[in-house]
Amino acid sequence: MLGIFSGWGALLAVGMPVAFTLYVVSIAYLLLNSGIALSPQKIISGLNSFPLLAVPFFIFSGLLMNSAGITDKMFNFARNLTGHFTGSLGHVNILASLLFSGMSGSAHADAGGLGQLEIKAMRDEGYDDGFSGAITAASSVIGPLMPPSIPMVIYGVMSGASVGALFLAGIVPALLCTVALMVMVYIIAKKKNYKVYPRASMKMIFSSFKEAFLALLTPVIIIGGIFSGIVTPTEAAVVASLYAMFLGFFVYKELTFSTLVRLIHETVNTSAVIGFLIGGVSLFGYLIIKEDIPMKAAELFLQVTDSPIVFLLMVSVMLFILGAFIETLALLLILVPILLPITVQLGIDPVHFGVVVVLNMMLGILTPPMGVSLFVVSKVGNIPYEVLARSVIVFLIPLIAVLLLIIFFPQLVLFLPNMLL
């Protein structure tokens, strides 16, 4: 066991990409233990999952929404609703992320799609780059909590938990993150005396709502389809993609066939990266099971505590530290099979645990030095990474507060799945 993790740590330390380290360590182990013939079988078995088909389709629907002129309409509607609050475009930024999250399911799609528009608008109104970029990155964490959510789908596949229940469970934490970030924006904006827009008239609000209405129906169609039993979460991802194409080609008329081909290519590339990583994790997972690591980890944790809350706090600290150095999706895929048996022994609901893990992952994408959303926002907003890394720290405070809330009060996560399922 020590040799496996020592070798893996050494490869990570020299800068090898996470997915490659998993294959190298696993193949070396199998060669030494005469089990190399098993490697193709283990890789394929990890990828042979119907729910995983939802991932490329949700990626595709998010890219389509980004390219179909929907981001402008979302931003305009959000500005008319909250532009008159203290903090103005900071609140607009957060609300736009909440609205867009019901279509993309991805923090990076949110940061990349809305980010350029949001940062330009804030820059034009005199907001400093650090604040503009930091709130853009921080608000993007709402995306993977609101349904549809790509990390929730992957966690559901890894854990066996209901993807539909996970989708429902993420709604309240997403709304809590929205409110918490808005409170922080208000405090900072009050201190810096940022410009406030005049209150929009009801006519302006209704007009912008009418423009964005069909796009806003996307999460309703997805969730409604799943919980009416018409479609599975996987099929809902296909419906979301078809609906996004319909909006782009026939309603907003900003999508072209050349753009569609480019988006398909981008979807294939992104899906291939995720699939390659999942295959490596499946192979690495065989080593973990063969070495009985989940049981040893369970014994170690249970020696420290038998309290579900203390365990979740310990896991959160561990994920926060590791998330600063290791790509968060890889962490999800590697650690869930190890930690899940412990949650069963402690009586923690796997849906509750999934939301805690996903929110921890979102903190990871904001934490230097490996905060992926910081790199995305830095690129689309042309803001120095070090400026973002300093400015985003204050926005971790409200998000950590929400994490603690859902750890100490599981019913905030579970009451919607329990009520509707």
Secondary structure in CASP SS format (residue, H / E / C, confidence):
PFRMAT SS
TARGET T0000
AUTHOR 0000-0000-0000
METHOD secondary structure of the structure
MODEL  1
M C 1.00
L H 1.00
G H 1.00
I H 1.00
F H 1.00
S H 1.00
G H 1.00
W H 1.00
G H 1.00
A H 1.00
L H 1.00
L H 1.00
A H 1.00
V C 1.00
G C 1.00
M C 1.00
P C 1.00
V H 1.00
A H 1.00
F H 1.00
T H 1.00
L H 1.00
Y H 1.00
V H 1.00
V H 1.00
S H 1.00
I H 1.00
A H 1.00
Y H 1.00
L H 1.00
L H 1.00
L H 1.00
N C 1.00
S C 1.00
G C 1.00
I H 1.00
A H 1.00
L H 1.00
S H 1.00
P H 1.00
Q H 1.00
K H 1.00
I H 1.00
I H 1.00
S H 1.00
G H 1.00
L H 1.00
N C 1.00
S C 1.00
F C 1.00
P H 1.00
L H 1.00
L H 1.00
A H 1.00
V H 1.00
P H 1.00
F H 1.00
F H 1.00
I H 1.00
F H 1.00
S H 1.00
G H 1.00
L H 1.00
L H 1.00
M H 1.00
N H 1.00
S H 1.00
A C 1.00
G C 1.00
I H 1.00
T H 1.00
D H 1.00
K H 1.00
M H 1.00
F H 1.00
N H 1.00
F H 1.00
A H 1.00
R H 1.00
N H 1.00
L H 1.00
T H 1.00
G C 1.00
H C 1.00
F C 1.00
T C 1.00
G C 1.00
S C 1.00
L H 1.00
G H 1.00
H H 1.00
V H 1.00
N H 1.00
I H 1.00
L H 1.00
A H 1.00
S H 1.00
L H 1.00
L H 1.00
F H 1.00
S H 1.00
G H 1.00
M H 1.00
S H 1.00
G C 1.00
S C 1.00
A H 1.00
H H 1.00
A H 1.00
D H 1.00
A H 1.00
G H 1.00
G H 1.00
L H 1.00
G H 1.00
Q H 1.00
L H 1.00
E H 1.00
I H 1.00
K H 1.00
A H 1.00
M H 1.00
R H 1.00
D H 1.00
E C 1.00
G C 1.00
Y C 1.00
D C 1.00
D H 1.00
G H 1.00
F H 1.00
S H 1.00
G H 1.00
A H 1.00
I H 1.00
T H 1.00
A H 1.00
A H 1.00
S H 1.00
S H 1.00
V H 1.00
I H 1.00
G C 1.00
P C 1.00
L C 1.00
M C 1.00
P C 1.00
P C 1.00
S C 1.00
I H 1.00
P H 1.00
M H 1.00
V H 1.00
I H 1.00
Y H 1.00
G H 1.00
V H 1.00
M H 1.00
S H 1.00
G C 1.00
A C 1.00
S C 1.00
V H 1.00
G H 1.00
A H 1.00
L H 1.00
F H 1.00
L H 1.00
A H 1.00
G C 1.00
I H 1.00
V H 1.00
P H 1.00
A H 1.00
L H 1.00
L H 1.00
C H 1.00
T H 1.00
V H 1.00
A H 1.00
L H 1.00
M H 1.00
V H 1.00
M H 1.00
V H 1.00
Y H 1.00
I H 1.00
I H 1.00
A H 1.00
K H 1.00
K H 1.00
K H 1.00
N C 1.00
Y C 1.00
K C 1.00
V C 1.00
Y C 1.00
P C 1.00
R C 1.00
A C 1.00
S C 1.00
M H 1.00
K H 1.00
M H 1.00
I H 1.00
F H 1.00
S H 1.00
S H 1.00
F H 1.00
K H 1.00
E H 1.00
A H 1.00
F H 1.00
L H 1.00
A H 1.00
L H 1.00
L H 1.00
T H 1.00
P H 1.00
V H 1.00
I H 1.00
I H 1.00
I H 1.00
G H 1.00
G H 1.00
I H 1.00
F H 1.00
S C 1.00
G C 1.00
I C 1.00
V C 1.00
T C 1.00
P H 1.00
T H 1.00
E H 1.00
A H 1.00
A H 1.00
V H 1.00
V H 1.00
A H 1.00
S H 1.00
L H 1.00
Y H 1.00
A H 1.00
M H 1.00
F H 1.00
L H 1.00
G H 1.00
F H 1.00
F H 1.00
V H 1.00
Y C 1.00
K C 1.00
E C 1.00
L C 1.00
T C 1.00
F H 1.00
S H 1.00
T H 1.00
L H 1.00
V H 1.00
R H 1.00
L H 1.00
I H 1.00
H H 1.00
E H 1.00
T H 1.00
V H 1.00
N H 1.00
T H 1.00
S H 1.00
A H 1.00
V H 1.00
I H 1.00
G H 1.00
F H 1.00
L H 1.00
I H 1.00
G H 1.00
G H 1.00
V H 1.00
S H 1.00
L H 1.00
F H 1.00
G H 1.00
Y H 1.00
L H 1.00
I H 1.00
I H 1.00
K H 1.00
E C 1.00
D C 1.00
I H 1.00
P H 1.00
M H 1.00
K H 1.00
A H 1.00
A H 1.00
E H 1.00
L H 1.00
F H 1.00
L H 1.00
Q H 1.00
V H 1.00
T C 1.00
D C 1.00
S C 1.00
P H 1.00
I H 1.00
V H 1.00
F H 1.00
L H 1.00
L H 1.00
M H 1.00
V H 1.00
S H 1.00
V H 1.00
M H 1.00
L H 1.00
F H 1.00
I H 1.00
L H 1.00
G H 1.00
A C 1.00
F C 1.00
I C 1.00
E C 1.00
T H 1.00
L H 1.00
A H 1.00
L H 1.00
L H 1.00
L H 1.00
I H 1.00
L H 1.00
V H 1.00
P H 1.00
I H 1.00
L H 1.00
L H 1.00
P H 1.00
I H 1.00
T H 1.00
V H 1.00
Q H 1.00
L H 1.00
G C 1.00
I C 1.00
D C 1.00
P H 1.00
V H 1.00
H H 1.00
F H 1.00
G H 1.00
V H 1.00
V H 1.00
V H 1.00
V H 1.00
L H 1.00
N H 1.00
M H 1.00
M H 1.00
L H 1.00
G H 1.00
I C 1.00
L C 1.00
T C 1.00
P C 1.00
P C 1.00
M C 1.00
G C 1.00
V H 1.00
S H 1.00
L H 1.00
F H 1.00
V H 1.00
V H 1.00
S H 1.00
K H 1.00
V H 1.00
G H 1.00
N C 1.00
I C 1.00
P C 1.00
Y H 1.00
E H 1.00
V H 1.00
L H 1.00
A H 1.00
R H 1.00
S H 1.00
V C 1.00
I H 1.00
V H 1.00
F H 1.00
L H 1.00
I H 1.00
P H 1.00
L H 1.00
I H 1.00
A H 1.00
V H 1.00
L H 1.00
L H 1.00
L H 1.00
I H 1.00
I H 1.00
F H 1.00
F C 1.00
P C 1.00
Q H 1.00
L H 1.00
V H 1.00
L H 1.00
F H 1.00
L H 1.00
P H 1.00
N H 1.00
M H 1.00
L H 1.00
L C 1.00
END
